Amino acid sequence: MRTTGSNSEEIRASAKYIRMSAHKARRVINQIRGCSYEQALMLLEFMPYRACHPILRLLSSAAANASRNSNLNKTNLIISEARVDGGTTLKRFQPRAQGRAYPIHKPTCHITITVKNG
């Protein structure tokens, strides 16, 4: 939990090493940045992307942190910051014809969501 100088508290939740590319997660995060908690839940529920599920879980975790640790009401929360950073890349090899090896890169990302009382 991080507090700022004024009376508004910012509560943070982060998920690390999520097995998807940062580019695909940013596509979803950009849609919910600045939204209220309930509006973001509705957007994530009905968007057709695979990245929505881990982001929905992370947003629920941030709201639970806010209500449990800071006694904030979930209906008043606003997503103040949402960030996706690239994580490490899992490197694998796929066997190919004539004894060759084909490299496979499996990207990961770190997602951080900060909510504040609105």
Backbone bond lengths (Angstrom), bond angles and torsions (degrees), N, CA, C in turn:
res aa  C-N    CA-C-N  psi(-1)  N-CA   C-N-CA  omega(-1)  CA-C   N-CA-C  phi
1 M - - - 1.447 - - 1.516 108.40 -
2 R 1.319 115.65 135.34 1.451 121.12 179.77 1.516 108.31 -126.04
3 T 1.303 116.80 132.60 1.460 120.34 177.75 1.514 108.79 -110.14
4 T 1.323 115.31 146.29 1.455 120.25 177.93 1.521 109.06 -99.55
5 G 1.329 117.05 179.66 1.451 122.14 -175.63 1.519 113.24 -65.20
6 S 1.320 118.63 -36.60 1.459 120.25 -179.78 1.520 110.28 -82.26
7 N 1.305 116.27 -170.06 1.457 121.34 -174.34 1.530 112.76 -81.30
8 S 1.324 118.82 -2.07 1.463 120.25 -178.62 1.532 109.98 -89.10
9 E 1.307 116.50 126.92 1.455 121.65 179.05 1.519 109.50 -92.74
10 E 1.311 115.76 143.79 1.453 121.06 175.56 1.520 107.71 -115.99
11 I 1.316 115.62 125.75 1.463 121.70 -179.24 1.521 107.51 -111.25
12 R 1.321 115.46 134.58 1.453 121.50 -173.43 1.526 110.78 -118.01
13 A 1.320 115.08 144.54 1.466 121.87 171.22 1.524 106.91 -136.70
14 S 1.327 116.17 141.16 1.464 118.56 -178.79 1.524 109.69 -137.15
15 A 1.319 114.67 149.64 1.465 122.42 175.64 1.517 106.60 -126.61
16 K 1.316 116.17 129.47 1.455 119.94 -176.36 1.523 110.65 -113.54
17 Y 1.301 114.69 153.28 1.469 123.87 176.41 1.528 112.26 57.46
18 I 1.325 116.54 45.67 1.461 121.85 174.08 1.528 107.26 -77.34
19 R 1.324 117.36 130.71 1.459 121.86 -172.36 1.524 112.56 -81.69
20 M 1.334 116.11 69.17 1.459 122.01 170.96 1.521 107.28 -157.04
21 S 1.299 116.35 162.95 1.454 118.96 -177.92 1.522 110.00 -73.86
22 A 1.311 115.60 150.22 1.461 121.03 -179.62 1.528 110.57 -64.94
23 H 1.323 116.90 -32.23 1.465 120.89 -179.93 1.530 111.45 -62.58
24 K 1.323 116.83 -41.90 1.463 120.56 -178.89 1.522 111.49 -72.70
25 A 1.338 117.09 -33.06 1.464 119.54 177.61 1.527 110.61 -73.27
26 R 1.335 117.64 -35.60 1.469 120.35 178.71 1.518 112.06 -64.17
27 R 1.322 116.84 -31.25 1.465 121.27 178.61 1.523 110.51 -59.03
28 V 1.332 117.07 -36.29 1.460 121.54 179.96 1.524 110.86 -83.85
29 I 1.329 117.32 -42.44 1.467 122.06 -177.67 1.524 111.15 -61.00
30 N 1.330 117.34 -37.41 1.464 120.26 -180.00 1.524 112.25 -63.70
31 Q 1.317 117.39 -25.41 1.462 120.66 179.63 1.530 112.61 -75.76
32 I 1.340 117.60 -29.87 1.463 119.22 -174.49 1.526 113.35 -102.55
33 R 1.312 118.75 -7.08 1.465 121.31 -179.09 1.525 109.78 -62.72
34 G 1.325 117.07 126.88 1.462 122.28 179.20 1.514 114.45 88.42
35 C 1.319 118.62 -5.94 1.467 121.90 -179.89 1.520 110.53 -81.23
36 S 1.305 115.21 164.62 1.456 119.72 171.75 1.531 108.69 -76.63
37 Y 1.322 115.63 166.22 1.460 120.70 -176.52 1.532 111.01 -62.36
38 E 1.321 117.25 -46.54 1.470 120.24 -177.19 1.526 111.84 -68.32
39 Q 1.324 116.91 -37.27 1.461 119.97 178.61 1.529 110.47 -67.23
40 A 1.323 116.72 -38.82 1.462 120.79 178.76 1.527 110.78 -66.21
41 L 1.339 117.02 -37.41 1.468 119.86 176.77 1.520 111.14 -60.51
42 M 1.331 116.52 -43.94 1.465 120.13 179.81 1.524 111.21 -65.44
43 L 1.331 117.01 -42.07 1.467 119.48 179.01 1.523 111.25 -61.97
44 L 1.329 116.28 -46.20 1.463 119.74 -177.85 1.524 112.18 -67.78
45 E 1.316 116.43 -30.98 1.468 120.35 -178.59 1.533 111.51 -66.52
46 F 1.329 116.90 -34.32 1.457 119.30 -171.76 1.521 114.62 -110.31
47 M 1.328 118.70 -0.08 1.466 119.64 175.15 1.529 109.06 -76.97
48 P 1.325 118.12 144.56 1.470 120.33 -172.64 1.522 115.26 -89.05
49 Y 1.333 118.67 17.88 1.460 120.36 -174.23 1.515 111.91 -96.17
50 R 1.323 116.16 150.92 1.462 122.01 179.33 1.517 111.45 -70.44
51 A 1.324 117.49 -24.36 1.463 121.76 -179.42 1.530 112.06 -71.46
52 C 1.315 117.86 -14.60 1.466 120.40 -176.59 1.522 112.46 -66.07
53 H 1.310 117.99 -34.95 1.469 119.86 -175.11 1.531 112.67 -65.43
54 P 1.344 120.67 -52.19 1.466 118.02 178.34 1.526 113.11 -65.63
55 I 1.336 118.14 -31.56 1.462 120.44 178.62 1.522 109.96 -70.40
56 L 1.336 117.40 -37.34 1.462 121.26 176.37 1.524 111.06 -63.35
57 R 1.320 116.88 -42.30 1.464 120.59 177.30 1.524 111.38 -63.69
58 L 1.330 116.41 -39.89 1.455 120.70 -179.71 1.523 111.58 -69.08
59 L 1.315 117.66 -38.95 1.457 121.37 177.47 1.523 110.84 -65.22
60 S 1.323 117.27 -39.79 1.464 120.76 176.39 1.523 110.89 -64.42
61 S 1.328 116.81 -36.53 1.454 120.91 177.58 1.521 111.44 -66.88
62 A 1.326 117.39 -40.76 1.462 120.70 178.21 1.524 110.94 -64.61
63 A 1.332 117.08 -39.35 1.464 120.53 178.32 1.526 110.94 -68.34
64 A 1.322 116.87 -37.71 1.460 120.17 177.71 1.523 110.54 -66.76
65 N 1.338 117.54 -38.54 1.459 120.70 175.67 1.525 110.92 -61.46
66 A 1.331 116.28 -41.57 1.456 120.43 -178.48 1.521 111.70 -66.68
67 S 1.326 116.82 -42.17 1.469 119.15 -178.17 1.517 111.71 -75.43
68 R 1.311 117.72 -34.83 1.468 121.35 -177.20 1.531 112.42 -79.19
69 N 1.337 116.83 -48.45 1.457 120.49 -172.98 1.520 114.06 -86.99
70 S 1.342 117.83 -30.91 1.459 120.43 -174.87 1.518 113.57 -118.20
71 N 1.329 117.84 4.21 1.468 122.96 179.37 1.530 112.16 55.26
72 L 1.332 116.80 40.38 1.460 121.38 176.56 1.521 109.33 -95.06
73 N 1.322 115.82 148.86 1.459 121.36 179.14 1.528 109.22 -82.03
74 K 1.316 117.16 132.74 1.470 121.35 -177.18 1.524 112.19 -63.53
75 T 1.322 117.69 -31.24 1.469 119.84 -176.88 1.525 112.32 -71.60
76 N 1.332 117.85 -18.80 1.466 121.00 -178.87 1.524 113.31 -96.19
77 L 1.322 118.15 2.27 1.463 120.78 -175.03 1.527 111.61 -78.97
78 I 1.328 114.41 144.74 1.461 122.17 176.27 1.520 107.60 -128.68
79 I 1.321 116.65 139.53 1.462 121.01 178.30 1.523 107.46 -77.94
80 S 1.327 116.68 104.92 1.460 120.43 -176.58 1.522 111.86 -85.70
81 E 1.313 117.22 -32.11 1.458 119.92 -179.78 1.525 108.54 -145.59
82 A 1.302 116.35 135.61 1.463 122.09 175.66 1.524 106.85 -140.14
83 R 1.325 116.05 122.44 1.456 120.27 -172.44 1.522 110.10 -135.40
84 V 1.317 115.58 142.02 1.463 122.06 175.01 1.521 107.92 -124.48
85 D 1.313 116.46 121.19 1.457 122.09 177.53 1.522 108.85 -113.84
86 G 1.301 115.78 149.97 1.456 120.38 178.06 1.522 111.14 -73.11
87 G 1.303 116.74 140.05 1.458 122.12 177.38 1.517 110.49 -103.36
88 T 1.303 115.34 -164.09 1.452 119.65 178.04 1.532 109.70 -72.82
89 T 1.304 116.06 159.18 1.458 121.76 179.46 1.518 109.09 -108.22
90 L 1.317 116.35 125.82 1.459 120.66 174.20 1.516 108.33 -77.02
91 K 1.311 116.41 128.04 1.460 120.44 -177.56 1.526 109.04 -109.61
92 R 1.315 115.58 123.42 1.458 122.60 -179.11 1.523 108.78 -129.27
93 F 1.332 116.43 166.15 1.456 121.08 178.19 1.512 109.50 -125.37
94 Q 1.318 115.28 138.10 1.457 123.35 178.15 1.523 107.34 -108.71
95 P 1.325 118.61 124.48 1.466 119.00 177.83 1.531 111.03 -68.19
96 R 1.323 114.92 138.99 1.456 121.02 -179.57 1.531 109.42 -124.96
97 A 1.291 115.48 -175.65 1.462 120.84 -176.82 1.526 111.54 -67.36
98 Q 1.307 115.46 151.02 1.457 125.37 175.89 1.530 112.39 60.00
99 G 1.320 116.95 34.63 1.457 121.48 173.94 1.510 115.58 77.11
100 R 1.303 117.08 8.89 1.464 119.65 179.81 1.529 110.96 -81.18
101 A 1.316 115.98 161.98 1.462 121.98 176.75 1.525 108.46 -123.06
102 Y 1.309 115.66 136.19 1.459 121.86 -178.52 1.527 107.78 -111.30
103 P 1.345 119.08 122.40 1.463 119.88 -177.48 1.529 112.25 -74.03
104 I 1.316 115.81 138.73 1.464 122.98 175.93 1.522 106.97 -118.71
105 H 1.317 117.99 128.80 1.461 122.30 178.51 1.525 108.44 -111.41
106 K 1.320 116.14 121.74 1.459 121.49 -179.93 1.527 108.24 -110.42
107 P 1.332 117.93 103.53 1.457 120.42 -174.19 1.532 112.51 -76.97
108 T 1.339 115.59 154.17 1.454 122.22 173.39 1.528 107.61 -126.53
109 C 1.326 116.33 167.47 1.461 120.52 178.56 1.520 110.23 -146.47
110 H 1.322 115.03 159.54 1.454 123.25 176.00 1.525 107.23 -113.89
111 I 1.326 117.17 127.53 1.468 121.56 -177.92 1.530 107.92 -114.59
112 T 1.333 117.07 132.21 1.449 122.85 178.26 1.519 108.75 -127.55
113 I 1.329 116.31 128.59 1.467 122.10 177.96 1.518 108.43 -122.71
114 T 1.328 117.04 130.44 1.461 123.55 177.43 1.513 107.88 -118.11
115 V 1.319 116.15 127.78 1.459 121.60 178.53 1.533 108.62 -116.66
116 K 1.337 115.62 151.35 1.450 120.79 175.64 1.517 109.42 -138.72
117 N 1.305 115.03 163.34 1.458 121.08 -179.73 1.509 108.73 -76.33
118 G 1.334 116.62 126.80 1.452 120.12 -175.92 1.417 112.98 -106.03
